[in-house]
Amino acid sequence: MEELVQQYKHYKKEMDNVVKKMEKTKQKMKIKLKEYPEKKYENEDNIVYLKSMNRTSISKKDVPVDLWEQYSVITKYETLYVKDRK
């Protein structure tokens, strides 16, 4: 068990480092994409684009519809997509 725990901790540390690097790269890509028409980049292998999205939320569950409509907040945000070209 101890060996597994140590392996896990090692991999977790490696993963955290990789995630940090990915997030930095992702932020750079978002900035760069804003320079492209339609916030989209394509090559033979990949398509990368920013997509604006909306989210509606409220902190209380099962509220009456009139309260939902009156107090809900729409928040606009972007999501980065990287996918293989088919």
C-alpha positions in Angstrom: 0.0 0.0 0.0 2.8 2.4 0.9 4.3 2.0 -2.5 1.0 2.7 -4.2 0.6 5.8 -2.1 4.0 7.0 -3.1 3.3 6.3 -6.7 0.1 8.2 -6.5 1.8 11.2 -4.9 4.5 11.2 -7.5 2.0 11.0 -10.4 -0.2 13.7 -8.8 2.8 16.0 -8.6 3.7 15.4 -12.2 0.1 15.9 -13.2 -0.2 19.1 -11.4 2.9 20.4 -13.1 1.6 19.4 -16.5 -1.8 20.9 -15.8 -0.1 24.2 -14.9 1.8 24.1 -18.2 -1.4 23.3 -20.1 -3.3 26.2 -18.5 -0.5 28.7 -19.4 -0.5 27.4 -22.9 -4.3 27.5 -23.1 -4.3 31.1 -22.0 -1.7 32.0 -24.6 -3.8 30.2 -27.2 -6.9 32.2 -26.2 -5.0 35.5 -26.5 -3.6 34.4 -29.9 -6.9 33.2 -31.2 -8.4 36.6 -30.7 -6.1 37.8 -33.5 -7.7 35.4 -36.0 -10.9 36.0 -38.0 -13.8 34.3 -36.2 -11.4 33.4 -33.3 -10.6 30.2 -35.1 -7.4 28.4 -36.3 -7.2 25.4 -38.6 -4.5 23.3 -40.0 -4.4 19.8 -41.5 -4.7 18.1 -38.1 -6.6 20.4 -35.8 -9.2 23.0 -35.4 -8.9 25.4 -32.4 -11.6 27.9 -31.7 -13.1 30.1 -29.0 -16.8 29.8 -28.4 -18.7 32.3 -26.3 -21.2 30.7 -24.0 -23.8 31.8 -21.5 -24.6 30.3 -18.2 -27.7 31.0 -16.1 -27.6 30.2 -12.5 -29.2 30.8 -9.1 -28.0 29.6 -5.7 -31.3 28.1 -4.5 -32.8 25.0 -6.0 -36.5 24.5 -6.9 -37.4 28.2 -6.8 -40.7 29.3 -8.4 -40.4 30.3 -12.0 -41.2 34.0 -11.4 -38.3 34.2 -8.9 -36.0 32.4 -11.3 -36.8 34.9 -14.0 -36.4 37.9 -11.8 -33.1 37.0 -10.0 -31.2 34.7 -12.3 -28.0 36.1 -13.8 -26.6 35.3 -17.2 -22.8 35.2 -17.3 -21.0 35.2 -20.6 -17.8 33.2 -20.9 -15.5 31.6 -23.5 -14.5 28.0 -23.8 -11.5 26.7 -25.7 -12.0 23.7 -28.0 -9.2 21.7 -29.5 -10.2 18.6 -31.5 -8.9 16.2 -34.1 -9.9 16.9 -37.7 -12.0 14.0 -39.1 
